[in-house]
């Protein structure tokens, strides 16, 4: 039984770590302030 409790604790710790990773990645991919493409890439506005 102690082995099962130890494994449960390991899995809970791993789950908490993975939830944090997912939250961090979700924040990285969250839409930020809107930027017009002409503002982001001014060189694209330059004509030939």
C-alpha positions in Angstrom: 0.0 0.0 0.0 2.7 2.6 0.7 4.1 2.0 -2.8 0.7 2.8 -4.3 0.5 6.0 -2.2 3.9 7.0 -3.3 3.0 6.4 -6.9 -0.2 8.4 -6.5 1.8 11.4 -5.1 4.2 11.2 -8.1 1.3 11.2 -10.5 -0.4 14.1 -8.7 2.9 16.1 -8.8 3.4 15.3 -12.5 -0.2 16.3 -13.3 0.2 19.6 -11.5 3.4 20.3 -13.5 1.7 19.4 -16.8 -1.2 21.7 -16.0 1.2 24.5 -15.4 2.9 23.8 -18.7 -0.4 23.8 -20.6 -1.4 27.1 -18.9 1.9 28.7 -19.8 1.6 27.6 -23.4 -2.0 28.8 -23.6 -0.9 32.2 -22.4 1.9 32.2 -25.1 -0.7 31.5 -27.8 -3.4 33.8 -26.5 -4.2 36.6 -28.9 -2.4 39.8 -28.0 -3.2 43.4 -28.9 -4.4 43.6 -32.5 -1.7 44.9 -34.9 -2.5 45.8 -38.5 -0.4 44.0 -41.0 0.9 47.3 -42.3 2.1 48.2 -38.9 3.7 44.8 -38.3 5.4 44.7 -41.8 5.9 48.2 -43.0 8.2 47.0 -45.8 5.2 45.2 -47.3 3.7 48.6 -48.0 6.6 49.8 -50.1 5.8 49.6 -53.8 8.0 48.4 -56.6 
